[in-house]
């Protein structure tokens, strides 16, 4: 299975999200991170899924 790479900016955002969940609802934070990981793995397996958006 291929791997995915998360940009430094995205890692910073994920850290901020994790900090928020740590203070408010750890269980919801764990669910969010599991769902995020699952979606990333799904995108690795099916990179052309979803809609294409073109910006001009």
PDB file of N, H, CA, C and O in Angstrom:
ATOM      1  N   UNK A   1       0.835  -1.177   0.000  1.00  0.00           N
ATOM      2  CA  UNK A   1       0.000   0.000   0.000  1.00  0.00           C
ATOM      3  C   UNK A   1       0.882   1.243   0.000  1.00  0.00           C
ATOM      4  O   UNK A   1       1.893   1.291   0.701  1.00  0.00           O
ATOM      5  N   UNK A   2       0.511   2.225  -0.766  1.00  0.00           N
ATOM      6  H   UNK A   2      -0.310   2.187  -1.336  1.00  0.00           H
ATOM      7  CA  UNK A   2       1.253   3.478  -0.822  1.00  0.00           C
ATOM      8  C   UNK A   2       1.062   4.262   0.468  1.00  0.00           C
ATOM      9  O   UNK A   2       0.124   4.034   1.231  1.00  0.00           O
ATOM     10  N   UNK A   3       1.972   5.182   0.681  1.00  0.00           N
ATOM     11  H   UNK A   3       2.735   5.368   0.061  1.00  0.00           H
ATOM     12  CA  UNK A   3       1.879   6.034   1.859  1.00  0.00           C
ATOM     13  C   UNK A   3       1.444   7.431   1.435  1.00  0.00           C
ATOM     14  O   UNK A   3       1.459   7.762   0.250  1.00  0.00           O
ATOM     15  N   UNK A   4       1.067   8.223   2.382  1.00  0.00           N
ATOM     16  H   UNK A   4       1.054   7.954   3.346  1.00  0.00           H
ATOM     17  CA  UNK A   4       0.721   9.603   2.095  1.00  0.00           C
ATOM     18  C   UNK A   4       1.619  10.523   2.909  1.00  0.00           C
ATOM     19  O   UNK A   4       2.134  10.151   3.963  1.00  0.00           O
ATOM     20  N   UNK A   5       1.789  11.719   2.396  1.00  0.00           N
ATOM     21  H   UNK A   5       1.370  12.021   1.540  1.00  0.00           H
ATOM     22  CA  UNK A   5       2.623  12.724   3.047  1.00  0.00           C
ATOM     23  C   UNK A   5       1.737  13.921   3.379  1.00  0.00           C
ATOM     24  O   UNK A   5       0.956  14.385   2.549  1.00  0.00           O
ATOM     25  N   UNK A   6       1.874  14.396   4.578  1.00  0.00           N
ATOM     26  H   UNK A   6       2.509  14.019   5.252  1.00  0.00           H
ATOM     27  CA  UNK A   6       1.107  15.561   5.023  1.00  0.00           C
ATOM     28  C   UNK A   6       2.069  16.743   5.099  1.00  0.00           C
ATOM     29  O   UNK A   6       3.141  16.635   5.696  1.00  0.00           O
ATOM     30  N   UNK A   7       1.694  17.858   4.502  1.00  0.00           N
ATOM     31  H   UNK A   7       0.823  17.945   4.018  1.00  0.00           H
ATOM     32  CA  UNK A   7       2.562  19.037   4.480  1.00  0.00           C
ATOM     33  C   UNK A   7       2.789  19.571   5.889  1.00  0.00           C
ATOM     34  O   UNK A   7       2.021  19.294   6.810  1.00  0.00           O
ATOM     35  N   UNK A   8       3.851  20.335   6.032  1.00  0.00           N
ATOM     36  H   UNK A   8       4.476  20.561   5.285  1.00  0.00           H
ATOM     37  CA  UNK A   8       4.155  20.941   7.331  1.00  0.00           C
ATOM     38  C   UNK A   8       3.015  21.853   7.801  1.00  0.00           C
ATOM     39  O   UNK A   8       2.686  21.892   8.987  1.00  0.00           O
ATOM     40  N   UNK A   9       2.424  22.581   6.859  1.00  0.00           N
ATOM     41  H   UNK A   9       2.691  22.550   5.895  1.00  0.00           H
ATOM     42  CA  UNK A   9       1.316  23.472   7.206  1.00  0.00           C
ATOM     43  C   UNK A   9       0.117  22.673   7.712  1.00  0.00           C
ATOM     44  O   UNK A   9      -0.536  23.059   8.682  1.00  0.00           O
ATOM     45  N   UNK A  10      -0.161  21.557   7.043  1.00  0.00           N
ATOM     46  H   UNK A  10       0.370  21.243   6.256  1.00  0.00           H
ATOM     47  CA  UNK A  10      -1.280  20.716   7.467  1.00  0.00           C
ATOM     48  C   UNK A  10      -1.005  20.094   8.831  1.00  0.00           C
ATOM     49  O   UNK A  10      -1.921  19.956   9.642  1.00  0.00           O
ATOM     50  N   UNK A  11       0.225  19.722   9.090  1.00  0.00           N
ATOM     51  H   UNK A  11       0.969  19.834   8.431  1.00  0.00           H
ATOM     52  CA  UNK A  11       0.588  19.167  10.399  1.00  0.00           C
ATOM     53  C   UNK A  11       0.358  20.214  11.492  1.00  0.00           C
ATOM     54  O   UNK A  11      -0.140  19.893  12.572  1.00  0.00           O
ATOM     55  N   UNK A  12       0.722  21.460  11.206  1.00  0.00           N
ATOM     56  H   UNK A  12       1.126  21.720  10.329  1.00  0.00           H
ATOM     57  CA  UNK A  12       0.472  22.529  12.177  1.00  0.00           C
ATOM     58  C   UNK A  12      -1.025  22.664  12.450  1.00  0.00           C
ATOM     59  O   UNK A  12      -1.444  22.803  13.599  1.00  0.00           O
ATOM     60  N   UNK A  13      -1.827  22.622  11.384  1.00  0.00           N
ATOM     61  H   UNK A  13      -1.486  22.510  10.450  1.00  0.00           H
ATOM     62  CA  UNK A  13      -3.281  22.702  11.553  1.00  0.00           C
ATOM     63  C   UNK A  13      -3.798  21.525  12.372  1.00  0.00           C
ATOM     64  O   UNK A  13      -4.625  21.709  13.265  1.00  0.00           O
ATOM     65  N   UNK A  14      -3.323  20.331  12.078  1.00  0.00           N
ATOM     66  H   UNK A  14      -2.652  20.182  11.353  1.00  0.00           H
ATOM     67  CA  UNK A  14      -3.752  19.144  12.827  1.00  0.00           C
ATOM     68  C   UNK A  14      -3.348  19.242  14.293  1.00  0.00           C
ATOM     69  O   UNK A  14      -4.094  18.820  15.177  1.00  0.00           O
ATOM     70  N   UNK A  15      -2.175  19.796  14.546  1.00  0.00           N
ATOM     71  H   UNK A  15      -1.569  20.139  13.828  1.00  0.00           H
ATOM     72  CA  UNK A  15      -1.750  19.998  15.940  1.00  0.00           C
ATOM     73  C   UNK A  15      -2.673  20.979  16.653  1.00  0.00           C
ATOM     74  O   UNK A  15      -3.027  20.770  17.813  1.00  0.00           O
ATOM     75  N   UNK A  16      -3.067  22.053  15.961  1.00  0.00           N
ATOM     76  H   UNK A  16      -2.780  22.223  15.018  1.00  0.00           H
ATOM     77  CA  UNK A  16      -4.000  23.015  16.559  1.00  0.00           C
ATOM     78  C   UNK A  16      -5.354  22.359  16.837  1.00  0.00           C
ATOM     79  O   UNK A  16      -5.957  22.579  17.888  1.00  0.00           O
ATOM     80  N   UNK A  17      -5.817  21.559  15.893  1.00  0.00           N
ATOM     81  H   UNK A  17      -5.327  21.380  15.040  1.00  0.00           H
ATOM     82  CA  UNK A  17      -7.084  20.846  16.077  1.00  0.00           C
ATOM     83  C   UNK A  17      -6.979  19.883  17.254  1.00  0.00           C
ATOM     84  O   UNK A  17      -7.894  19.790  18.072  1.00  0.00           O
ATOM     85  N   UNK A  18      -5.866  19.172  17.336  1.00  0.00           N
ATOM     86  H   UNK A  18      -5.122  19.248  16.672  1.00  0.00           H
ATOM     87  CA  UNK A  18      -5.656  18.231  18.443  1.00  0.00           C
ATOM     88  C   UNK A  18      -5.638  18.952  19.784  1.00  0.00           C
ATOM     89  O   UNK A  18      -6.215  18.473  20.761  1.00  0.00           O
ATOM     90  N   UNK A  19      -4.970  20.113  19.830  1.00  0.00           N
ATOM     91  H   UNK A  19      -4.501  20.502  19.037  1.00  0.00           H
ATOM     92  CA  UNK A  19      -4.939  20.899  21.066  1.00  0.00           C
ATOM     93  C   UNK A  19      -6.348  21.309  21.479  1.00  0.00           C
ATOM     94  O   UNK A  19      -6.695  21.250  22.658  1.00  0.00           O
ATOM     95  N   UNK A  20      -7.157  21.721  20.510  1.00  0.00           N
ATOM     96  H   UNK A  20      -6.876  21.769  19.552  1.00  0.00           H
ATOM     97  CA  UNK A  20      -8.536  22.110  20.806  1.00  0.00           C
ATOM     98  C   UNK A  20      -9.305  20.926  21.392  1.00  0.00           C
ATOM     99  O   UNK A  20      -9.966  21.054  22.422  1.00  0.00           O
ATOM    100  N   UNK A  21      -9.211  19.769  20.726  1.00  0.00           N
ATOM    101  H   UNK A  21      -8.673  19.665  19.889  1.00  0.00           H
ATOM    102  CA  UNK A  21      -9.930  18.598  21.220  1.00  0.00           C
ATOM    103  C   UNK A  21      -9.400  18.149  22.580  1.00  0.00           C
ATOM    104  O   UNK A  21     -10.173  17.675  23.413  1.00  0.00           O
ATOM    105  N   UNK A  22      -8.110  18.289  22.816  1.00  0.00           N
ATOM    106  H   UNK A  22      -7.482  18.674  22.140  1.00  0.00           H
ATOM    107  CA  UNK A  22      -7.526  17.911  24.099  1.00  0.00           C
ATOM    108  C   UNK A  22      -8.183  18.695  25.235  1.00  0.00           C
ATOM    109  O   UNK A  22      -8.371  18.178  26.337  1.00  0.00           O
ATOM    110  N   UNK A  23      -8.529  19.954  24.945  1.00  0.00           N
ATOM    111  H   UNK A  23      -8.376  20.374  24.051  1.00  0.00           H
ATOM    112  CA  UNK A  23      -9.134  20.814  25.961  1.00  0.00           C
ATOM    113  C   UNK A  23     -10.648  20.644  26.064  1.00  0.00           C
ATOM    114  O   UNK A  23     -11.233  20.931  27.108  1.00  0.00           O
ATOM    115  N   UNK A  24     -11.285  20.180  24.991  1.00  0.00           N
ATOM    116  H   UNK A  24     -10.809  19.946  24.143  1.00  0.00           H
ATOM    117  CA  UNK A  24     -12.741  20.142  24.993  1.00  0.00           C
ATOM    118  C   UNK A  24     -13.327  18.744  25.032  1.00  0.00           C
ATOM    119  O   UNK A  24     -14.221  18.464  25.831  1.00  0.00           O
ATOM    120  N   UNK A  25     -12.820  17.846  24.157  1.00  0.00           N
ATOM    121  H   UNK A  25     -12.094  18.073  23.508  1.00  0.00           H
ATOM    122  CA  UNK A  25     -13.419  16.513  24.071  1.00  0.00           C
ATOM    123  C   UNK A  25     -12.423  15.546  23.440  1.00  0.00           C
ATOM    124  O   UNK A  25     -12.357  15.420  22.217  1.00  0.00           O
ATOM    125  N   UNK A  26     -11.657  14.874  24.273  1.00  0.00           N
ATOM    126  H   UNK A  26     -11.710  14.976  25.266  1.00  0.00           H
ATOM    127  CA  UNK A  26     -10.592  13.985  23.793  1.00  0.00           C
ATOM    128  C   UNK A  26     -11.157  12.869  22.922  1.00  0.00           C
ATOM    129  O   UNK A  26     -10.563  12.520  21.902  1.00  0.00           O
ATOM    130  N   UNK A  27     -12.274  12.319  23.305  1.00  0.00           N
ATOM    131  H   UNK A  27     -12.757  12.603  24.134  1.00  0.00           H
ATOM    132  CA  UNK A  27     -12.879  11.222  22.546  1.00  0.00           C
ATOM    133  C   UNK A  27     -13.249  11.667  21.127  1.00  0.00           C
ATOM    134  O   UNK A  27     -13.010  10.938  20.164  1.00  0.00           O
ATOM    135  N   UNK A  28     -13.825  12.851  21.003  1.00  0.00           N
ATOM    136  H   UNK A  28     -14.019  13.443  21.785  1.00  0.00           H
ATOM    137  CA  UNK A  28     -14.166  13.385  19.680  1.00  0.00           C
ATOM    138  C   UNK A  28     -12.899  13.633  18.861  1.00  0.00           C
ATOM    139  O   UNK A  28     -12.884  13.426  17.648  1.00  0.00           O
ATOM    140  N   UNK A  29     -11.848  14.074  19.528  1.00  0.00           N
ATOM    141  H   UNK A  29     -11.860  14.243  20.514  1.00  0.00           H
ATOM    142  CA  UNK A  29     -10.569  14.293  18.847  1.00  0.00           C
ATOM    143  C   UNK A  29      -9.995  13.004  18.296  1.00  0.00           C
ATOM    144  O   UNK A  29      -9.489  12.974  17.175  1.00  0.00           O
ATOM    145  N   UNK A  30     -10.071  11.942  19.076  1.00  0.00           N
ATOM    146  H   UNK A  30     -10.483  11.967  19.987  1.00  0.00           H
ATOM    147  CA  UNK A  30      -9.583  10.639  18.607  1.00  0.00           C
ATOM    148  C   UNK A  30     -10.385  10.166  17.406  1.00  0.00           C
ATOM    149  O   UNK A  30      -9.826   9.623  16.453  1.00  0.00           O
ATOM    150  N   UNK A  31     -11.698  10.371  17.454  1.00  0.00           N
ATOM    151  H   UNK A  31     -12.152  10.812  18.228  1.00  0.00           H
ATOM    152  CA  UNK A  31     -12.555   9.989  16.322  1.00  0.00           C
ATOM    153  C   UNK A  31     -12.199  10.806  15.084  1.00  0.00           C
ATOM    154  O   UNK A  31     -12.144  10.269  13.978  1.00  0.00           O
ATOM    155  N   UNK A  32     -11.958  12.102  15.270  1.00  0.00           N
ATOM    156  H   UNK A  32     -12.004  12.538  16.168  1.00  0.00           H
ATOM    157  CA  UNK A  32     -11.591  12.956  14.147  1.00  0.00           C
ATOM    158  C   UNK A  32     -10.295  12.474  13.502  1.00  0.00           C
ATOM    159  O   UNK A  32     -10.222  12.335  12.281  1.00  0.00           O
ATOM    160  N   UNK A  33      -9.269  12.219  14.320  1.00  0.00           N
ATOM    161  H   UNK A  33      -9.328  12.332  15.311  1.00  0.00           H
ATOM    162  CA  UNK A  33      -7.979  11.804  13.774  1.00  0.00           C
ATOM    163  C   UNK A  33      -8.056  10.430  13.097  1.00  0.00           C
ATOM    164  O   UNK A  33      -7.395  10.204  12.084  1.00  0.00           O
ATOM    165  N   UNK A  34      -8.848   9.526  13.644  1.00  0.00           N
ATOM    166  H   UNK A  34      -9.385   9.710  14.467  1.00  0.00           H
ATOM    167  CA  UNK A  34      -9.041   8.221  12.990  1.00  0.00           C
ATOM    168  C   UNK A  34      -9.736   8.387  11.646  1.00  0.00           C
ATOM    169  O   UNK A  34      -9.358   7.750  10.663  1.00  0.00           O
ATOM    170  N   UNK A  35     -10.754   9.247  11.604  1.00  0.00           N
ATOM    171  H   UNK A  35     -11.061   9.765  12.402  1.00  0.00           H
ATOM    172  CA  UNK A  35     -11.470   9.488  10.352  1.00  0.00           C
ATOM    173  C   UNK A  35     -10.565  10.173   9.334  1.00  0.00           C
ATOM    174  O   UNK A  35     -10.619   9.855   8.146  1.00  0.00           O
ATOM    175  N   UNK A  36      -9.738  11.104   9.785  1.00  0.00           N
ATOM    176  H   UNK A  36      -9.694  11.362  10.750  1.00  0.00           H
ATOM    177  CA  UNK A  36      -8.791  11.784   8.903  1.00  0.00           C
ATOM    178  C   UNK A  36      -7.813  10.781   8.307  1.00  0.00           C
ATOM    179  O   UNK A  36      -7.550  10.801   7.104  1.00  0.00           O
ATOM    180  N   UNK A  37      -7.280   9.911   9.142  1.00  0.00           N
ATOM    181  H   UNK A  37      -7.494   9.895  10.119  1.00  0.00           H
ATOM    182  CA  UNK A  37      -6.339   8.887   8.680  1.00  0.00           C
ATOM    183  C   UNK A  37      -7.013   7.949   7.675  1.00  0.00           C
ATOM    184  O   UNK A  37      -6.421   7.599   6.654  1.00  0.00           O
ATOM    185  N   UNK A  38      -8.228   7.552   7.964  1.00  0.00           N
ATOM    186  H   UNK A  38      -8.708   7.835   8.794  1.00  0.00           H
ATOM    187  CA  UNK A  38      -8.962   6.662   7.056  1.00  0.00           C
ATOM    188  C   UNK A  38      -9.188   7.331   5.709  1.00  0.00           C
ATOM    189  O   UNK A  38      -9.048   6.692   4.666  1.00  0.00           O
ATOM    190  N   UNK A  39      -9.538   8.611   5.723  1.00  0.00           N
ATOM    191  H   UNK A  39      -9.652   9.130   6.570  1.00  0.00           H
ATOM    192  CA  UNK A  39      -9.784   9.332   4.464  1.00  0.00           C
ATOM    193  C   UNK A  39      -8.480   9.469   3.671  1.00  0.00           C
ATOM    194  O   UNK A  39      -8.487   9.331   2.447  1.00  0.00           O
ATOM    195  N   UNK A  40      -7.375   9.736   4.347  1.00  0.00           N
ATOM    196  H   UNK A  40      -7.369   9.847   5.341  1.00  0.00           H
ATOM    197  CA  UNK A  40      -6.084   9.828   3.655  1.00  0.00           C
ATOM    198  C   UNK A  40      -5.727   8.497   3.004  1.00  0.00           C
ATOM    199  O   UNK A  40      -5.265   8.468   1.864  1.00  0.00           O
ATOM    200  N   UNK A  41      -5.937   7.404   3.719  1.00  0.00           N
ATOM    201  H   UNK A  41      -6.313   7.428   4.646  1.00  0.00           H
ATOM    202  CA  UNK A  41      -5.664   6.082   3.150  1.00  0.00           C
ATOM    203  C   UNK A  41      -6.575   5.796   1.966  1.00  0.00           C
ATOM    204  O   UNK A  41      -6.153   5.179   0.989  1.00  0.00           O
ATOM    205  N   UNK A  42      -7.822   6.243   2.052  1.00  0.00           N
ATOM    206  H   UNK A  42      -8.165   6.744   2.846  1.00  0.00           H
ATOM    207  CA  UNK A  42      -8.760   6.054   0.954  1.00  0.00           C
ATOM    208  C   UNK A  42      -8.301   6.842  -0.273  1.00  0.00           C
ATOM    209  O   UNK A  42      -8.394   6.347  -1.397  1.00  0.00           O
ATOM    210  N   UNK A  43      -7.810   8.056  -0.067  1.00  0.00           N
ATOM    211  H   UNK A  43      -7.735   8.458   0.845  1.00  0.00           H
ATOM    212  CA  UNK A  43      -7.317   8.860  -1.180  1.00  0.00           C
ATOM    213  C   UNK A  43      -6.080   8.245  -1.826  1.00  0.00           C
ATOM    214  O   UNK A  43      -5.886   8.366  -3.036  1.00  0.00           O
ATOM    215  N   UNK A  44      -5.244   7.585  -1.026  1.00  0.00           N
ATOM    216  H   UNK A  44      -5.402   7.486  -0.043  1.00  0.00           H
ATOM    217  CA  UNK A  44      -4.083   6.896  -1.581  1.00  0.00           C
ATOM    218  C   UNK A  44      -4.550   5.765  -2.497  1.00  0.00           C
ATOM    219  O   UNK A  44      -3.993   5.563  -3.576  1.00  0.00           O
ATOM    220  N   UNK A  45      -5.562   5.039  -2.067  1.00  0.00           N
ATOM    221  H   UNK A  45      -6.014   5.203  -1.190  1.00  0.00           H
ATOM    222  CA  UNK A  45      -6.067   3.909  -2.847  1.00  0.00           C
ATOM    223  C   UNK A  45      -6.857   4.356  -4.071  1.00  0.00           C
ATOM    224  O   UNK A  45      -6.825   3.696  -5.110  1.00  0.00           O
ATOM    225  N   UNK A  46      -7.559   5.464  -3.953  1.00  0.00           N
ATOM    226  H   UNK A  46      -7.586   6.000  -3.109  1.00  0.00           H
ATOM    227  CA  UNK A  46      -8.417   5.958  -5.040  1.00  0.00           C
ATOM    228  C   UNK A  46      -8.145   7.450  -5.258  1.00  0.00           C
ATOM    229  O   UNK A  46      -8.971   8.284  -4.887  1.00  0.00           O
ATOM    230  N   UNK A  47      -7.006   7.795  -5.849  1.00  0.00           N
ATOM    231  H   UNK A  47      -6.335   7.117  -6.150  1.00  0.00           H
ATOM    232  CA  UNK A  47      -6.616   9.214  -5.947  1.00  0.00           C
ATOM    233  C   UNK A  47      -7.528  10.067  -6.814  1.00  0.00           C
ATOM    234  O   UNK A  47      -7.522  11.291  -6.679  1.00  0.00           O
ATOM    235  N   UNK A  48      -8.304   9.468  -7.691  1.00  0.00           N
ATOM    236  H   UNK A  48      -8.309   8.474  -7.800  1.00  0.00           H
ATOM    237  CA  UNK A  48      -9.172  10.256  -8.572  1.00  0.00           C
ATOM    238  C   UNK A  48     -10.620  10.285  -8.113  1.00  0.00           C
ATOM    239  O   UNK A  48     -11.500  10.688  -8.874  1.00  0.00           O
ATOM    240  N   UNK A  49     -10.881   9.866  -6.883  1.00  0.00           N
ATOM    241  H   UNK A  49     -10.166   9.538  -6.265  1.00  0.00           H
ATOM    242  CA  UNK A  49     -12.258   9.875  -6.401  1.00  0.00           C
ATOM    243  C   UNK A  49     -12.706  11.310  -6.124  1.00  0.00           C
ATOM    244  O   UNK A  49     -11.885  12.207  -5.933  1.00  0.00           O
ATOM    245  N   UNK A  50     -13.961  11.498  -6.106  1.00  0.00           N
ATOM    246  H   UNK A  50     -14.629  10.769  -6.261  1.00  0.00           H
ATOM    247  CA  UNK A  50     -14.489  12.816  -5.793  1.00  0.00           C
ATOM    248  C   UNK A  50     -14.580  13.710  -7.013  1.00  0.00           C
ATOM    249  O   UNK A  50     -14.360  13.271  -8.141  1.00  0.00           O
ATOM    250  N   UNK A  51     -14.902  14.949  -6.775  1.00  0.00           N
ATOM    251  H   UNK A  51     -15.080  15.306  -5.858  1.00  0.00           H
ATOM    252  CA  UNK A  51     -15.072  15.920  -7.841  1.00  0.00           C
ATOM    253  C   UNK A  51     -13.773  16.667  -8.096  1.00  0.00           C
ATOM    254  O   UNK A  51     -12.961  16.870  -7.193  1.00  0.00           O
ATOM    255  N   UNK A  52     -13.600  17.064  -9.328  1.00  0.00           N
ATOM    256  H   UNK A  52     -14.260  16.898 -10.061  1.00  0.00           H
ATOM    257  CA  UNK A  52     -12.493  17.934  -9.680  1.00  0.00           C
ATOM    258  C   UNK A  52     -12.991  19.375  -9.691  1.00  0.00           C
ATOM    259  O   UNK A  52     -14.056  19.666 -10.236  1.00  0.00           O
ATOM    260  N   UNK A  53     -12.235  20.254  -9.101  1.00  0.00           N
ATOM    261  H   UNK A  53     -11.370  20.018  -8.658  1.00  0.00           H
ATOM    262  CA  UNK A  53     -12.579  21.662  -9.081  1.00  0.00           C
ATOM    263  C   UNK A  53     -11.484  22.420  -9.827  1.00  0.00           C
ATOM    264  O   UNK A  53     -10.298  22.277  -9.529  1.00  0.00           O
ATOM    265  N   UNK A  54     -11.888  23.203 -10.770  1.00  0.00           N
ATOM    266  H   UNK A  54     -12.851  23.319 -11.013  1.00  0.00           H
ATOM    267  CA  UNK A  54     -10.937  23.975 -11.556  1.00  0.00           C
ATOM    268  C   UNK A  54     -11.072  25.432 -11.175  1.00  0.00           C
ATOM    269  O   UNK A  54     -12.174  25.981 -11.143  1.00  0.00           O
ATOM    270  N   UNK A  55      -9.956  26.046 -10.890  1.00  0.00           N
ATOM    271  H   UNK A  55      -9.061  25.601 -10.916  1.00  0.00           H
ATOM    272  CA  UNK A  55      -9.936  27.452 -10.534  1.00  0.00           C
ATOM    273  C   UNK A  55      -9.240  28.205 -11.651  1.00  0.00           C
ATOM    274  O   UNK A  55      -8.141  27.837 -12.067  1.00  0.00           O
ATOM    275  N   UNK A  56      -9.870  29.244 -12.127  1.00  0.00           N
ATOM    276  H   UNK A  56     -10.763  29.543 -11.789  1.00  0.00           H
ATOM    277  CA  UNK A  56      -9.298  30.036 -13.209  1.00  0.00           C
ATOM    278  C   UNK A  56      -8.773  31.338 -12.696  1.00  0.00           C
ATOM    279  O   UNK A  56      -8.251  32.141 -13.470  1.00  0.00           O
TER     280      UNK A  56
END
